[in-house]
């Protein structure tokens, strides 16, 4: 037919043989049109560039530290209108300088990214590859969200791409095609309601409604009203014409706040962002928030990045819950992200819960936030009666040796069942108990791998990590040979309680099956911490078993966490004036037990904070955990340029991971022996520490070190042993 330059072939062969000149001209013209470059989802040659701002600055979704920067791409004219800042794009990444044709770089694999900005010129001197595709014209990445993501990445020594994977949900084309509803007008400012129970509760709501930005640490009173009080704080913020964001630990808590907001304001004023909604529905709700159709958001951990417009309030409930700590890199904590948002957006901040973490106490102690508490008389009227069963009581109690319940707990349960349901909290789920020395209560450990020994149905001791049987155990601490159950699981406890109270139904709530609510009829409800269902009208009594097992965990937060779980369970019990009683099986002289008896989590947190300040532990200091194989860890610590005031603690061996079951974040892979070092700096040097660790890790990755993936860095780890 024709050659590439459009001239007829000399041999006369082809489909146009014998055709008239006019027809040959038409054929040549059709060939030229067919070869005109078109916008395709890949790089093409010869495409015209955009006349204005022909350079796009793109963040590629690689997530590796040494590529944590922007890359410049050429903008074809066909994509000029759609290629706007904030949209999702696809680009070819990985092509070298040698793959250049007609002034354009080609090759490389297609990868997703975000278009950050359009520019007139590029700082890169070589040829640019072209944008391959604009995935969607929806601008999902705003300047505010980008700034927040960058601040989070810098604080946690992570990459911006990893943070944006947490902040921007996966795309759903059908959700983007649907239009979001029109925004509703701001509601009227709500009345204070039950906020009047707190000394400054009414003033806090009035300040929100007037457009102010108060910052408070709220110690909620026991009972079910906390969700309604959160809803009133959100409504007051909406009344000022601003947006609000509430982050809660799980879907059950989100459902309670969602129901309270719907009752108070009706539908359409807020969005619920949880994983239970499914990807498409959740993305549609997220788009409604980004487009400004909805001004309030209630959700779990991922909602901490929700793009609420004109943000006026960020609130978090129960910041000590493990669910608030993200498990994906760079593992930010929802509390710290909301603190960053409150600072960047200059909005109000509310941290609430039945208990009080050391971090919350520090916010009040340094004056950044004000306490929002009730008077002691109001606390006494709202809290249940708390009684204790200590070691001396158990030693004198013959029934406690043969039965699951001490006599006091059994009597309390029997009396409570006359008036309603009774909650029984046990520290573990399952059946097989972990064992400890009967004399000194030292945990029974396997001689091969130091794993915990568990009692089986046939009376055989078996390691929970390596599975080996142990027939001749003796305590290495005191030489004793007798064992006792360190922690008995929820299923076994339910069986024993069923035999003790044969006429009473027994319900269990745990990881596999979590109950949301239970009726007010008499029943025994056996639950693991955090899975306690809400009883209609409140529980008549609560039994907190094996409390000492929660206190002996080798963790800096063991006492704080035990108190938080106890108070959360006790808050579901009726007030003392209505007969509500809580029995905790733990030594009454211990500080967390005394704080529970007095219902004084604030005092406990302040004393913990004082001790942390003397020892130099978080949150008074900033700390990073660096773990890996001994060789890789030593190489990393030798290469990193730490701040002059940094202190390295360790390294120490990391306990081996169990061969089966889920692994804790940062744990060594099964079969590998890792070590961990803690790097501590005083206040004010946290940013320098994060930058130094990030630079060292990026350098290892850029060198292609095979051990780079074997060194893990975590800023402010929730547990430091």
C-alpha positions as CSV (number, residue, x, y, z in Angstrom):
1,X,0.0,0.0,0.0
2,X,2.3,2.7,1.2
3,X,5.5,3.1,3.1
4,X,5.7,4.9,6.5
5,X,6.2,8.3,4.7
6,X,3.0,7.8,2.7
7,X,4.7,7.2,-0.8
8,X,3.3,4.4,-3.0
9,X,5.2,1.1,-3.1
10,X,7.3,0.5,-6.2
11,X,6.3,-3.1,-6.7
12,X,2.7,-2.3,-7.0
13,X,1.6,-5.0,-4.6
14,X,-1.1,-4.5,-2.0
15,X,-4.8,-4.1,-1.7
16,X,-4.8,-0.9,-3.8
17,X,-3.5,-2.5,-7.0
18,X,-5.1,-0.9,-10.0
19,X,-7.0,1.7,-8.0
20,X,-7.6,5.1,-9.5
21,X,-5.5,8.0,-8.2
22,X,-8.4,9.6,-6.3
23,X,-9.0,6.3,-4.4
24,X,-5.3,6.1,-3.6
25,X,-5.4,9.6,-2.1
26,X,-8.3,8.6,0.1
27,X,-6.5,5.5,1.3
28,X,-3.4,7.5,2.2
29,X,-5.5,10.0,4.1
30,X,-7.2,7.3,6.1
31,X,-3.8,5.7,7.0
32,X,-2.5,9.1,8.3
33,X,-5.6,9.5,10.5
34,X,-5.3,6.0,11.9
35,X,-1.7,6.8,13.0
36,X,-2.5,10.0,14.8
37,X,-1.4,9.6,18.4
38,X,-4.4,9.1,20.8
39,X,-4.6,9.2,24.6
40,X,-4.2,5.7,25.8
41,X,-3.6,4.2,29.3
42,X,0.1,4.0,28.5
43,X,2.9,6.2,27.4
44,X,2.8,7.1,23.7
45,X,5.1,8.9,21.3
46,X,4.3,12.1,19.5
47,X,1.4,13.3,21.7
48,X,1.2,17.0,22.0
49,X,1.9,18.6,25.4
50,X,-0.5,20.8,27.3
51,X,0.1,24.4,26.4
52,X,-0.2,25.7,29.9
53,X,1.6,24.1,32.9
54,X,2.8,21.1,30.9
55,X,4.6,19.5,34.0
56,X,2.8,17.4,36.6
57,X,4.3,16.7,39.9
58,X,3.3,13.3,41.0
59,X,3.6,11.2,44.2
60,X,4.0,7.6,43.2
61,X,2.4,4.9,45.3
62,X,5.7,3.1,46.1
63,X,5.8,3.5,49.9
64,X,9.6,3.0,50.2
65,X,11.5,5.6,52.1
66,X,14.2,6.4,49.6
67,X,11.5,7.2,47.0
68,X,9.5,9.5,49.4
69,X,9.5,12.5,47.1
70,X,7.7,13.9,44.1
71,X,8.5,13.0,40.5
72,X,7.8,15.2,37.4
73,X,5.8,14.0,34.4
74,X,4.8,15.6,31.1
75,X,1.1,16.4,30.7
76,X,-0.3,15.4,27.3
77,X,-2.8,17.8,25.8
78,X,-5.5,15.1,25.8
79,X,-5.3,14.9,29.6
80,X,-4.9,18.7,30.2
81,X,-8.5,19.2,31.4
82,X,-8.6,16.1,33.7
83,X,-5.1,16.3,35.1
84,X,-5.8,18.6,38.0
85,X,-4.2,18.7,41.5
86,X,-5.6,16.0,43.8
87,X,-6.7,13.4,41.2
88,X,-5.5,9.8,40.9
89,X,-3.2,9.1,38.0
90,X,-1.2,6.2,36.6
91,X,2.3,6.7,35.4
92,X,5.2,4.6,34.1
93,X,7.8,4.3,36.7
94,X,11.3,2.7,36.6
95,X,12.5,3.6,33.0
96,X,16.1,4.6,32.8
97,X,17.7,7.5,30.8
98,X,18.6,5.1,28.0
99,X,15.0,4.5,27.1
100,X,14.3,7.8,25.4
101,X,12.6,8.2,22.0
102,X,12.0,11.5,20.3
103,X,12.7,13.4,23.5
104,X,10.3,11.4,25.6
105,X,11.2,8.8,28.2
106,X,9.4,5.5,27.7
107,X,9.2,2.1,29.4
108,X,8.8,1.2,33.0
109,X,5.8,-0.4,34.8
110,X,2.5,1.3,35.3
111,X,1.9,2.5,38.9
112,X,-0.7,4.5,40.7
113,X,-0.1,7.9,42.1
114,X,-1.6,11.3,43.0
115,X,-1.1,14.5,41.0
116,X,0.2,17.0,43.5
117,X,0.5,20.2,41.4
118,X,0.9,21.5,37.8
119,X,4.0,23.5,37.0
120,X,5.4,25.4,34.0
121,X,8.9,23.9,34.2
122,X,10.5,20.9,35.8
123,X,13.6,20.9,38.1
124,X,14.6,17.7,36.3
125,X,17.0,18.3,33.4
126,X,16.4,15.1,31.5
127,X,13.5,14.0,29.4
128,X,10.1,13.4,31.1
129,X,7.8,10.5,30.7
130,X,4.1,11.4,30.0
131,X,1.2,10.8,32.3
132,X,-0.3,7.5,31.2
133,X,-3.8,7.9,32.5
134,X,-6.0,10.0,34.8
135,X,-7.8,7.3,36.7
136,X,-10.6,9.6,37.8
137,X,-11.2,13.4,37.6
138,X,-12.4,13.4,41.2
139,X,-9.9,15.4,43.3
140,X,-9.6,13.2,46.3
141,X,-6.4,14.8,47.8
142,X,-6.8,18.3,49.1
143,X,-4.1,20.6,50.3
144,X,-5.2,20.2,53.9
145,X,-5.2,16.4,53.7
146,X,-1.8,16.4,52.0
147,X,-0.4,18.6,54.7
148,X,-1.8,16.4,57.4
149,X,-0.4,13.3,55.8
150,X,3.1,14.9,55.4
151,X,3.0,15.8,59.1
152,X,2.1,12.3,60.1
153,X,4.8,10.8,57.9
154,X,7.4,13.1,59.4
155,X,6.4,12.3,63.0
156,X,6.4,8.6,62.5
157,X,9.5,8.3,60.3
158,X,7.3,6.9,57.5
159,X,6.7,7.6,53.8
160,X,4.0,10.0,52.5
161,X,2.6,7.2,50.2
162,X,2.0,4.9,53.1
163,X,0.1,7.5,55.0
164,X,-2.1,8.3,52.0
165,X,-2.9,4.7,51.7
166,X,-4.4,5.0,55.2
167,X,-6.0,8.4,54.5
168,X,-7.6,7.9,51.1
169,X,-9.9,4.8,50.7
170,X,-9.8,2.7,47.5
171,X,-11.7,4.0,44.6
172,X,-15.2,2.8,43.6
173,X,-16.3,4.0,40.2
174,X,-20.0,3.5,40.9
175,X,-19.7,5.5,44.1
176,X,-18.0,8.4,42.2
177,X,-20.7,8.4,39.5
178,X,-23.4,9.0,42.1
179,X,-24.1,12.6,43.1
180,X,-23.8,13.4,46.8
181,X,-26.9,15.0,48.5
182,X,-27.1,18.7,49.1
183,X,-25.8,19.8,52.5
184,X,-28.4,20.5,55.2
185,X,-28.5,23.9,56.9
186,X,-26.8,24.0,60.4
187,X,-29.0,22.8,63.2
188,X,-29.9,24.8,66.3
189,X,-27.5,24.7,69.2
190,X,-28.6,21.9,71.5
191,X,-29.4,22.3,75.2
192,X,-26.6,21.0,77.6
193,X,-28.6,17.9,78.6
194,X,-26.5,15.6,80.8
195,X,-23.4,17.9,80.3
196,X,-24.7,19.8,83.3
197,X,-23.4,16.9,85.5
198,X,-19.8,18.2,84.8
199,X,-18.4,21.3,86.4
200,X,-17.6,23.1,83.1
201,X,-19.9,21.0,80.8
202,X,-22.4,23.7,79.9
203,X,-19.6,26.3,79.2
204,X,-17.8,23.8,76.9
205,X,-20.9,23.3,74.7
206,X,-21.6,27.1,74.6
207,X,-18.1,27.8,73.5
208,X,-18.4,25.2,70.7
209,X,-21.7,26.7,69.5
210,X,-20.2,30.2,69.5
211,X,-17.4,29.2,67.2
212,X,-14.7,28.8,69.8
213,X,-11.9,26.1,69.9
214,X,-11.8,24.8,73.5
215,X,-9.5,21.8,74.2
216,X,-10.6,19.5,77.0
217,X,-9.8,16.1,78.5
218,X,-13.2,14.7,79.5
219,X,-13.5,12.1,82.3
220,X,-17.0,10.6,81.6
221,X,-19.2,9.5,84.4
222,X,-20.3,5.8,84.5
223,X,-23.4,4.9,82.5
224,X,-24.7,4.9,78.9
225,X,-25.0,8.7,78.5
226,X,-21.5,9.2,77.0
227,X,-22.7,8.7,73.4
228,X,-25.4,11.2,73.9
229,X,-23.0,13.7,75.3
230,X,-20.6,13.2,72.4
231,X,-23.6,13.8,70.0
232,X,-24.4,17.1,71.8
233,X,-20.8,18.3,71.4
234,X,-21.0,17.5,67.6
235,X,-24.4,19.2,67.3
236,X,-23.0,22.4,69.0
237,X,-20.1,22.5,66.6
238,X,-22.5,22.0,63.6
239,X,-24.6,24.9,64.9
240,X,-21.6,27.2,64.5
241,X,-21.4,26.3,60.8
242,X,-18.3,24.1,61.2
243,X,-17.6,20.4,60.9
244,X,-16.9,17.8,63.5
245,X,-15.0,14.5,63.6
246,X,-15.4,11.7,66.2
247,X,-13.1,8.7,66.3
248,X,-14.1,5.7,68.5
249,X,-12.3,2.3,69.0
250,X,-14.8,-0.1,67.4
251,X,-18.0,-0.5,65.4
252,X,-20.2,-1.0,68.4
253,X,-19.2,2.3,69.9
254,X,-19.6,4.0,66.5
255,X,-23.1,2.6,66.2
256,X,-24.0,4.1,69.6
257,X,-22.8,7.5,68.7
258,X,-24.5,7.2,65.3
259,X,-27.8,6.4,66.9
260,X,-27.4,9.2,69.4
261,X,-26.7,11.7,66.6
262,X,-29.6,10.5,64.5
263,X,-31.9,10.8,67.5
264,X,-30.7,14.3,68.3
265,X,-30.4,15.8,64.7
266,X,-32.1,13.4,62.4
267,X,-30.6,11.8,59.3
268,X,-28.3,13.6,56.8
269,X,-26.2,15.6,59.1
270,X,-23.4,13.1,59.6
271,X,-21.7,10.1,58.0
272,X,-20.7,6.8,59.6
273,X,-17.3,5.5,58.4
274,X,-16.6,2.0,59.5
275,X,-15.3,-1.1,57.8
276,X,-18.6,-2.9,58.3
277,X,-20.2,-0.7,55.6
278,X,-18.3,-2.3,52.8
279,X,-15.9,-0.6,50.3
280,X,-18.4,1.0,48.0
281,X,-20.7,2.4,50.6
282,X,-17.8,3.6,52.7
283,X,-16.2,5.4,49.8
284,X,-19.6,7.0,48.9
285,X,-19.8,8.3,52.5
286,X,-16.2,9.5,52.3
287,X,-16.9,11.3,49.0
288,X,-20.0,13.0,50.6
289,X,-17.7,14.3,53.3
290,X,-15.1,15.5,50.9
291,X,-17.6,17.2,48.7
292,X,-19.0,19.1,51.7
293,X,-22.4,17.4,51.6
294,X,-21.9,16.1,55.2
295,X,-20.2,18.1,57.9
296,X,-19.9,15.6,60.7
297,X,-18.1,12.2,60.7
298,X,-18.3,9.3,63.2
299,X,-16.0,6.4,62.6
300,X,-13.3,4.0,63.7
301,X,-9.5,4.4,63.4
302,X,-9.4,5.1,59.7
303,X,-11.8,8.0,60.1
304,X,-9.0,10.0,61.7
305,X,-8.1,11.3,58.2
306,X,-11.6,12.1,57.1
307,X,-11.6,15.2,54.9
308,X,-14.1,17.2,56.9
309,X,-14.5,20.8,55.6
310,X,-14.1,23.7,57.9
311,X,-13.2,21.5,60.8
312,X,-14.3,22.8,64.2
313,X,-14.0,19.8,66.5
314,X,-12.0,16.6,66.7
315,X,-12.9,14.1,69.4
316,X,-11.6,10.7,70.4
317,X,-13.2,8.3,72.8
318,X,-11.2,5.8,75.0
319,X,-7.8,6.7,73.6
320,X,-6.1,3.9,75.6
321,X,-7.8,1.2,73.5
322,X,-5.4,-0.8,71.3
323,X,-7.7,-0.4,68.3
324,X,-6.7,3.2,68.0
325,X,-3.1,2.2,67.1
326,X,-2.8,1.6,63.3
327,X,-1.0,-1.7,62.4
328,X,0.1,-0.7,58.9
329,X,3.1,1.5,58.3
330,X,3.9,4.0,59.7
331,X,1.6,2.8,62.5
332,X,0.2,6.2,63.7
333,X,-2.0,6.5,66.7
334,X,-5.4,8.1,66.3
335,X,-4.9,10.4,69.3
336,X,-1.7,11.8,67.9
337,X,-3.2,12.3,64.5
338,X,-6.1,14.2,66.0
339,X,-3.7,16.3,68.0
340,X,-2.0,17.2,64.8
341,X,-5.3,18.1,63.2
342,X,-6.3,20.3,66.1
343,X,-3.0,22.2,65.8
344,X,-3.0,22.5,62.0
345,X,-6.7,23.5,61.7
346,X,-6.8,25.5,65.0
347,X,-10.0,23.6,66.0
348,X,-11.4,22.3,69.2
349,X,-10.2,19.1,70.8
350,X,-12.0,16.6,73.0
351,X,-10.4,13.5,74.5
352,X,-13.0,11.4,76.4
353,X,-13.3,8.2,78.3
354,X,-14.3,6.5,81.5
355,X,-10.6,6.1,82.4
356,X,-7.5,8.3,81.9
357,X,-4.3,7.5,80.1
358,X,-1.0,9.0,81.0
359,X,-1.0,10.9,77.7
360,X,-4.3,12.5,78.6
361,X,-3.0,13.5,82.0
362,X,0.1,15.1,80.4
363,X,-2.1,17.3,78.1
364,X,-3.8,18.7,81.2
365,X,-0.5,18.9,83.2
366,X,1.3,21.0,80.6
367,X,-1.7,23.2,80.1
368,X,-2.5,22.3,76.5
369,X,-6.0,21.1,77.5
370,X,-8.4,21.7,80.4
371,X,-10.0,19.0,82.5
372,X,-13.7,18.4,82.1
373,X,-14.7,16.4,85.2
374,X,-17.6,16.0,87.6
375,X,-17.5,16.7,91.3
376,X,-16.7,13.9,93.8
377,X,-20.3,13.7,95.0
378,X,-21.6,13.3,91.5
379,X,-19.1,10.5,90.9
380,X,-20.2,8.7,94.1
381,X,-23.8,8.9,93.0
382,X,-23.0,7.5,89.5
383,X,-20.5,4.8,90.3
384,X,-21.1,1.3,91.7
385,X,-19.8,-0.1,94.9
386,X,-16.4,-1.7,94.4
387,X,-15.2,-4.6,96.7
388,X,-12.0,-6.5,96.5
389,X,-10.8,-10.1,97.1
390,X,-7.1,-10.3,97.9
391,X,-4.6,-13.0,98.5
392,X,-5.3,-13.2,102.2
393,X,-9.0,-13.5,101.5
394,X,-8.4,-16.3,99.0
395,X,-6.1,-18.2,101.4
396,X,-8.9,-18.2,104.1
397,X,-11.6,-19.1,101.5
398,X,-12.0,-22.9,101.2
399,X,-14.5,-22.5,98.4
400,X,-12.1,-20.5,96.3
401,X,-9.7,-23.4,96.2
402,X,-12.2,-25.8,94.6
403,X,-14.5,-23.4,92.7
404,X,-13.9,-20.7,90.1
405,X,-15.5,-18.0,92.3
406,X,-14.4,-16.8,95.7
407,X,-17.2,-16.8,98.3
408,X,-17.7,-13.0,98.1
409,X,-18.0,-13.1,94.3
410,X,-20.4,-16.0,94.5
411,X,-22.6,-14.2,97.0
412,X,-22.5,-11.1,94.9
413,X,-23.5,-12.9,91.8
414,X,-26.3,-14.8,93.5
415,X,-27.7,-11.5,94.9
416,X,-27.3,-9.7,91.6
417,X,-29.1,-12.4,89.7
418,X,-32.2,-11.6,91.7
419,X,-32.4,-8.2,90.1
420,X,-30.8,-8.5,86.6
421,X,-27.9,-9.7,84.6
422,X,-24.4,-10.2,86.1
423,X,-21.2,-9.5,84.1
424,X,-18.2,-11.7,84.5
425,X,-15.0,-10.4,83.0
426,X,-12.1,-12.8,82.4
427,X,-8.7,-11.7,80.9
428,X,-8.6,-14.4,78.1
429,X,-10.9,-16.2,75.7
430,X,-10.8,-19.9,75.0
431,X,-10.5,-22.9,77.3
432,X,-6.9,-24.0,78.1
433,X,-5.5,-22.1,81.2
434,X,-2.0,-20.8,81.4
435,X,-0.2,-22.0,84.5
436,X,1.9,-20.4,87.2
437,X,3.6,-21.5,90.4
438,X,1.1,-21.9,93.2
439,X,3.6,-20.5,95.8
440,X,5.2,-17.5,94.1
441,X,2.9,-17.1,91.0
442,X,5.8,-17.0,88.7
443,X,4.6,-17.9,85.2
444,X,5.4,-21.5,84.1
445,X,7.7,-21.4,81.1
446,X,8.9,-24.0,78.6
447,X,12.5,-25.0,79.1
448,X,13.0,-25.2,75.3
449,X,11.7,-21.9,74.1
450,X,10.5,-20.0,77.2
451,X,6.9,-20.1,75.9
452,X,3.9,-20.2,78.4
453,X,2.9,-23.6,79.6
454,X,-0.8,-24.4,79.3
455,X,-2.9,-27.0,81.1
456,X,-4.8,-29.4,78.8
457,X,-7.9,-31.4,79.5
458,X,-6.0,-34.6,80.4
459,X,-3.8,-32.7,82.9
460,X,-0.8,-32.6,80.6
461,X,1.3,-29.4,80.5
462,X,2.1,-28.2,77.0
463,X,3.9,-25.2,75.6
464,X,1.7,-22.6,73.9
465,X,4.5,-21.7,71.4
466,X,6.4,-24.9,70.4
467,X,3.8,-27.4,71.5
468,X,6.2,-29.6,73.5
469,X,4.9,-31.5,76.6
470,X,6.4,-30.8,80.0
471,X,6.3,-33.6,82.5
472,X,8.7,-32.7,85.3
473,X,8.2,-29.0,85.8
474,X,9.5,-27.1,88.9
475,X,9.6,-23.4,89.6
476,X,13.0,-21.8,88.9
477,X,12.2,-19.0,91.3
478,X,11.2,-20.8,94.5
479,X,11.6,-24.5,93.7
480,X,7.9,-25.2,94.0
481,X,6.3,-28.1,92.2
482,X,2.6,-27.2,92.5
483,X,0.8,-25.2,89.7
484,X,-2.3,-23.1,89.6
485,X,-4.3,-21.7,86.7
486,X,-2.8,-18.3,85.8
487,X,-5.6,-17.4,83.4
488,X,-8.7,-19.4,82.7
489,X,-10.4,-18.8,79.4
490,X,-13.9,-17.5,78.9
491,X,-15.3,-20.8,77.7
492,X,-14.1,-22.7,80.6
493,X,-15.3,-20.0,83.0
494,X,-18.8,-20.2,81.4
495,X,-18.9,-24.0,81.9
496,X,-18.0,-23.7,85.5
497,X,-20.5,-20.9,86.2
498,X,-23.1,-23.0,84.4
499,X,-22.6,-25.8,86.9
500,X,-22.6,-23.4,89.8
501,X,-25.8,-21.7,88.7
502,X,-27.7,-24.4,86.8
503,X,-31.0,-22.5,86.5
504,X,-29.5,-19.3,85.0
505,X,-28.6,-18.8,81.3
506,X,-25.0,-18.2,80.6
507,X,-23.9,-16.1,77.6
508,X,-20.4,-15.5,76.3
509,X,-19.0,-12.5,74.4
510,X,-15.5,-12.6,72.9
511,X,-13.5,-12.3,69.7
512,X,-15.4,-14.9,67.7
513,X,-18.8,-13.7,68.8
514,X,-19.3,-10.3,70.4
515,X,-22.7,-9.4,71.8
516,X,-23.8,-5.8,71.5
517,X,-26.6,-5.8,74.0
518,X,-28.3,-8.2,76.5
519,X,-31.8,-8.0,77.9
520,X,-32.5,-7.0,81.5
521,X,-33.5,-10.5,82.5
522,X,-31.2,-12.4,85.0
523,X,-28.3,-14.0,83.2
524,X,-24.6,-14.6,83.6
525,X,-22.6,-12.8,80.8
526,X,-19.0,-14.0,80.5
527,X,-16.9,-11.6,78.5
528,X,-13.3,-10.8,77.7
529,X,-12.1,-7.2,78.2
530,X,-13.4,-4.9,75.5
531,X,-16.2,-7.2,74.4
532,X,-18.7,-6.5,77.2
533,X,-22.2,-6.0,75.9
534,X,-24.4,-3.3,77.2
535,X,-27.3,-4.5,79.5
536,X,-30.7,-2.8,79.3
537,X,-30.9,-0.8,82.5
538,X,-27.4,-1.7,83.5
539,X,-25.9,-4.8,85.1
540,X,-26.8,-5.6,88.7
541,X,-23.3,-6.7,89.4
542,X,-19.9,-7.4,87.8
543,X,-17.2,-9.9,88.7
544,X,-13.7,-9.0,87.5
545,X,-11.8,-12.3,87.8
546,X,-8.0,-13.0,87.7
547,X,-7.2,-9.3,88.1
548,X,-3.7,-10.0,89.2
549,X,-3.0,-11.8,85.9
550,X,-3.6,-8.5,84.1
551,X,-1.3,-6.6,86.5
552,X,1.7,-8.9,86.2
553,X,2.1,-8.5,82.4
554,X,5.7,-7.3,81.7
555,X,4.6,-4.0,80.2
556,X,5.0,-0.4,81.3
557,X,1.3,0.1,80.7
558,X,0.1,-3.0,82.6
559,X,-1.4,-1.1,85.6
560,X,-3.0,1.7,83.4
561,X,-4.5,-0.9,81.0
562,X,-5.9,-3.1,83.8
563,X,-7.6,-0.1,85.4
564,X,-9.0,1.1,82.1
565,X,-10.5,-2.3,81.4
566,X,-11.9,-2.6,84.9
567,X,-13.5,0.8,84.9
568,X,-15.0,0.2,81.4
569,X,-16.7,-2.9,82.8
570,X,-17.7,-1.2,86.0
571,X,-19.2,1.7,84.0
572,X,-21.9,-0.7,82.7
573,X,-23.1,-1.5,86.2
574,X,-25.9,0.3,88.0
575,X,-25.0,3.0,90.5
576,X,-24.4,2.1,94.1
577,X,-27.8,3.7,95.1
578,X,-29.5,1.1,92.8
579,X,-27.6,-1.8,94.3
580,X,-24.8,-2.0,91.7
581,X,-21.7,-3.9,93.0
582,X,-18.4,-4.7,91.4
583,X,-16.1,-7.4,92.9
584,X,-12.5,-7.4,91.7
585,X,-10.2,-10.4,92.4
586,X,-6.9,-8.6,92.9
587,X,-4.7,-7.5,95.8
588,X,-6.4,-4.4,97.3
589,X,-3.1,-2.7,98.2
590,X,-2.1,-2.3,94.6
591,X,-2.4,1.2,93.1
592,X,-4.7,0.4,90.2
593,X,-7.1,-1.5,92.5
594,X,-7.2,1.4,95.0
595,X,-7.9,3.8,92.1
596,X,-10.8,1.5,91.0
597,X,-12.2,1.4,94.6
598,X,-12.1,5.2,94.8
599,X,-13.1,5.5,91.1
600,X,-10.2,7.9,90.6
601,X,-8.5,7.2,87.2
602,X,-7.3,10.8,87.1
603,X,-5.3,10.5,90.3
604,X,-3.8,7.2,89.1
605,X,-2.7,8.7,85.7
606,X,-1.1,11.7,87.5
607,X,0.9,9.4,89.7
608,X,2.0,7.3,86.8
609,X,3.0,10.5,84.9
610,X,5.1,11.6,87.8
611,X,7.0,8.3,87.9
612,X,7.5,8.3,84.1
613,X,9.0,11.8,84.4
614,X,11.5,10.5,87.0
615,X,12.4,7.5,84.9
616,X,12.4,9.4,81.6
617,X,9.8,7.1,79.9
618,X,7.1,8.2,77.5
619,X,5.1,10.3,77.2
620,X,7.6,12.6,79.0
621,X,10.2,11.5,76.5
622,X,10.0,10.5,72.9
623,X,11.0,6.9,72.1
624,X,11.6,4.7,69.1
625,X,11.8,0.9,69.0
626,X,14.3,-0.5,66.4
627,X,14.1,-4.3,66.0
628,X,15.8,-6.8,63.6
629,X,18.3,-9.6,63.4
630,X,21.3,-9.0,65.6
631,X,23.6,-8.3,62.6
632,X,21.2,-5.9,60.8
633,X,20.4,-4.1,64.1
634,X,24.0,-3.5,65.0
635,X,24.7,-2.2,61.5
636,X,21.8,0.1,61.6
637,X,22.6,1.6,65.0
638,X,26.2,2.1,63.8
639,X,25.1,4.0,60.7
640,X,22.3,6.2,62.1
641,X,23.2,9.8,63.0
642,X,21.2,10.1,66.2
643,X,20.7,13.5,68.0
644,X,23.3,14.4,70.5
645,X,20.9,14.0,73.4
646,X,19.7,10.5,72.3
647,X,20.1,7.5,74.6
648,X,20.1,3.9,73.3
649,X,18.7,1.3,75.7
650,X,19.6,-2.3,74.8
651,X,19.5,-4.2,72.5
652,X,17.7,-7.1,74.2
653,X,16.3,-10.3,72.7
654,X,12.8,-10.2,71.4
655,X,10.6,-13.1,72.6
656,X,10.1,-15.6,69.8
657,X,6.7,-15.5,68.0
658,X,4.3,-18.4,68.4
659,X,4.4,-21.0,65.6
660,X,0.6,-20.6,65.1
661,X,-1.8,-17.7,65.5
662,X,-1.5,-14.0,64.9
663,X,1.8,-12.2,65.5
664,X,2.1,-8.9,67.3
665,X,3.3,-5.9,65.2
666,X,7.1,-5.8,65.2
667,X,7.5,-9.4,66.3
668,X,10.1,-11.6,64.7
669,X,9.1,-14.0,62.0
670,X,8.6,-17.6,63.2
671,X,11.9,-19.3,63.6
672,X,14.0,-16.1,63.6
673,X,15.7,-14.6,66.6
674,X,15.5,-10.8,66.8
675,X,16.8,-8.1,69.1
676,X,15.3,-4.8,69.9
677,X,16.8,-1.5,71.0
678,X,15.0,1.5,72.4
679,X,16.2,5.0,71.4
680,X,15.1,7.8,73.8
681,X,15.3,11.5,73.5
682,X,14.0,14.4,75.7
683,X,11.0,16.6,74.7
684,X,11.8,18.8,71.7
685,X,14.0,16.3,70.0
686,X,11.3,13.9,68.7
687,X,11.4,15.4,65.2
688,X,15.2,15.1,65.0
689,X,15.0,11.5,66.1
690,X,12.3,10.5,63.6
691,X,14.3,12.3,60.8
692,X,17.5,10.5,61.7
693,X,15.9,7.1,61.7
694,X,14.1,7.7,58.5
695,X,17.3,8.9,56.7
696,X,19.2,5.9,57.9
697,X,16.5,3.4,56.8
698,X,16.2,5.2,53.4
699,X,19.9,4.9,52.9
700,X,19.8,1.2,53.5
701,X,17.0,0.7,51.1
702,X,18.7,2.8,48.4
703,X,21.8,0.7,48.7
704,X,19.7,-2.4,48.1
705,X,20.7,-4.0,51.4
706,X,19.2,-7.4,51.7
707,X,18.7,-6.8,55.4
708,X,16.8,-3.5,55.0
709,X,13.5,-5.3,55.4
710,X,14.9,-7.0,58.5
711,X,15.1,-3.7,60.5
712,X,11.8,-2.3,61.7
713,X,11.4,1.2,63.2
714,X,8.4,2.2,65.2
715,X,8.0,5.7,66.8
716,X,6.3,5.8,70.2
717,X,5.5,2.0,70.4
718,X,2.4,1.4,72.5
719,X,4.2,-1.4,74.5
720,X,7.9,-1.2,75.4
721,X,8.0,-4.1,77.9
